[in-house]
Amino acid sequence: MTNVRVASVQFEHAAGDKAANFAKVERFARDAKAQGVQILVFPEGCLTGYWFLRRQTQEQLIVLAEEVPAGPSTQRLLALSREHGMTIGAGLVERTSDGKMYNTYIVAMPDGQVKRHRKIQSFEHACISSGSEYTVFDTPHGVRVGVLICYDNNIIENVRITALMGAEVLLAPHQTGGCNTVSPHAMKPIDQAIWARRQQDPEAARRELLGDKGRGWLMRWLPSRAHDNGMFLVFSNGIGKDDDEIRTGNAMIFDPYGRIITETHALDDAMVVADLDPALLHNCTGQRWILTRRPDLYAMLAKPTGRERDTRAVRFGKE
């Protein structure tokens, strides 16, 4: 790995309004270029919108979804990547030739490459399928990158496999925080009244977003994904209204020891930038632990227990 400058963006998308969402992507890309950014990471589903998807009919989803890489959003992202000499990642709903749809993250690179990751742990709509492949690849910037979308990162095996495939930097686009989860001590909805008054009382809004409904929950587990696997991690997230929930932003970048290099507590669209020092990878804790694995003992990890359930069932507390 060589030195690389990365940026993570949080922004409030408009449901179904690709033109408005792409205008934000273009604005941040210009700002990132001015700061010498080489890899720019946007949130999950930021081009099409996210949480409103569950309310759409199958026909509405088909109209919204696009082919990858032939579709207009991928081609526009690729043109933007070439224009700025920058690798850019953004999310949308993908439609395939066989009629399937996926929650997909596109990574467009300035040398013309386009990579995609289909969310492995999808739950957004009954018509959106889960992917079945890991996504790790080399970039023109001398760094090997992996991609996992939101819930994918909750499953520790997903992150470990990505690390074993050689990822040095994990792109982790999300739409999280403020989720109405069934777990009694996990995320809960952000108070809509407090969010509506964020301009008048920003400290109350920050307390809401930085507490256990948002950052507090993330900090229980997200740093360990970087630390335990010896990778840099770029966390991008939505901020503000996402259908009937409030996303909590907090875009941040971790080093391979799980330490935060940079983060934002902004109550609006924002971007953070960091230089990733490859020297931190050498002999870091997570990589040393990987070297001392005992794969001969791990057959149980790939053996079904009979308790496995679809992500949708677990997410919504349904059998």
C-alpha positions, -999 to 999 in steps of 0.1 A, spaced: 0 0 0 11 36 -8 1 68 9 -35 77 -1 -58 105 7 -94 95 13 -126 113 21 -159 102 37 -192 121 30 -224 123 49 -254 138 32 -292 139 33 -305 123 1 -338 131 -16 -360 100 -20 -362 90 -57 -346 122 -69 -314 110 -87 -308 145 -102 -307 162 -68 -287 135 -52 -261 134 -80 -258 172 -78 -246 168 -42 -221 141 -53 -207 164 -80 -204 193 -55 -185 171 -30 -163 157 -57 -152 192 -67 -144 200 -30 -125 167 -27 -105 173 -58 -95 207 -44 -82 190 -13 -62 163 -32 -85 134 -24 -79 102 -43 -107 80 -30 -141 95 -22 -168 75 -4 -205 84 -4 -233 66 16 -253 35 8 -282 41 -15 -274 78 -18 -282 81 -55 -317 66 -55 -327 71 -18 -329 44 8 -355 38 35 -385 48 13 -377 18 -8 -396 -5 15 -428 14 6 -425 10 -31 -442 -15 -53 -422 -39 -74 -431 -18 -105 -419 14 -89 -386 -3 -79 -381 -15 -114 -385 20 -128 -361 34 -102 -334 7 -106 -306 8 -132 -283 -16 -148 -246 -16 -137 -224 -6 -154 -244 3 -185 -269 24 -166 -268 63 -167 -258 67 -130 -228 44 -133 -217 60 -165 -221 95 -150 -201 85 -119 -174 70 -142 -172 103 -161 -170 122 -129 -142 99 -117 -122 105 -149 -128 142 -148 -113 145 -113 -88 116 -115 -104 102 -84 -120 69 -73 -156 75 -63 -181 52 -46 -219 57 -44 -250 35 -39 -282 28 -58 -307 1 -67 -294 -22 -94 -315 -41 -119 -301 -71 -138 -310 -86 -171 -327 -115 -154 -350 -92 -135 -333 -93 -101 -327 -62 -80 -299 -55 -55 -288 -28 -31 -256 -21 -49 -225 1 -43 -206 13 -74 -169 22 -73 -159 41 -104 -121 45 -110 -103 71 -132 -87 43 -153 -121 33 -165 -127 3 -141 -161 -1 -124 -165 -24 -95 -198 -32 -77 -207 -47 -44 -242 -62 -39 -252 -60 -3 -249 -95 12 -273 -89 41 -301 -71 23 -335 -64 40 -349 -32 23 -376 -48 2 -389 -83 -6 -380 -77 -42 -344 -68 -34 -321 -98 -34 -290 -103 -13 -256 -106 -30 -235 -136 -27 -199 -124 -34 -172 -104 -16 -158 -74 -33 -120 -67 -30 -99 -51 -57 -69 -31 -65 -72 6 -73 -50 29 -94 -38 46 -62 -17 17 -50 -41 4 -24 -63 -27 -22 -99 -19 -13 -128 -39 0 -165 -29 2 -192 -39 27 -226 -22 29 -241 -13 62 -255 -45 78 -227 -65 60 -203 -49 85 -223 -62 115 -214 -98 106 -178 -103 117 -172 -131 92 -178 -107 63 -152 -83 75 -126 -111 83 -131 -126 48 -126 -92 32 -94 -88 52 -82 -123 42 -88 -114 5 -61 -87 11 -82 -55 17 -61 -28 32 -89 -2 33 -125 -11 39 -152 12 24 -182 10 47 -211 30 32 -242 31 56 -276 44 62 -277 40 99 -284 55 133 -319 63 145 -332 29 134 -362 15 152 -345 -18 160 -362 -46 180 -331 -50 202 -339 -34 236 -304 -19 241 -295 -10 205 -305 19 183 -338 37 187 -355 65 167 -341 100 169 -366 125 185 -381 142 155 -389 174 174 -353 177 186 -341 173 150 -366 199 137 -351 224 162 -315 216 154 -308 251 142 -322 267 174 -307 241 197 -278 223 180 -264 209 213 -296 190 220 -295 176 185 -259 166 189 -266 148 222 -293 129 204 -272 119 174 -240 112 194 -256 91 221 -267 55 220 -291 61 191 -262 69 169 -225 73 175 -226 56 209 -240 25 193 -214 26 165 -185 29 189 -195 -4 206 -185 -24 176 -173 -4 145 -137 3 157 -132 -34 163 -138 -41 126 -108 -20 118 -87 -31 148 -93 -69 147 -87 -71 110 -58 -47 106 -75 -24 81 -82 13 76 -120 18 76 -139 46 59 -174 50 74 -199 71 53 -235 76 64 -267 95 57 -276 125 78 -311 138 85 -345 127 71 -347 93 56 -384 86 51 -397 83 87 -363 80 104 -334 104 111 -299 92 101 -271 103 124 -243 111 101 -209 110 120 -188 103 89 -154 91 101 -122 73 92 -104 47 114 -68 35 114 -59 -2 116 -58 1 154 -94 12 155 -85 48 164 -105 76 148 -83 96 125 -111 121 117 -148 125 122 -176 151 119 -204 159 143 -220 182 118 -258 183 117 -258 187 79 -241 175 48 -203 173 55 -171 157 44 -140 145 63 -105 140 48 -76 119 60 -42 107 48 -38 70 53 -2 61 64 7 26 52 33 23 79 5 18 104 -4 -16 87 31 -30 95 28 -53 126 -5 -38 136 -25 -59 161 -51 -72 138 -27 -83 111 -6 -101 138 -37 -119 150 -46 -130 115 -11 -145 111 -17 -166 142 -51 -180 132 -58 -217 135 -80 -225 105 -80 -262 113 -102 -254 143 -127 -232 125 -149 -257 106 -178 -248 129 -179 -213 114 -191 -228 80 -214 -254 95 -251 -244 98 -265 -245 133 -301 -246 123 -307 -212 139 -298 -192 108 -325 -167 97 -329 -143 68 -316 -108 76 -352 -94 71 -365 -116 99 -338 -106 123 -339 -69 114 -377 -67 119 -381 -93 146 -402 -116 125 -399 -154 120 
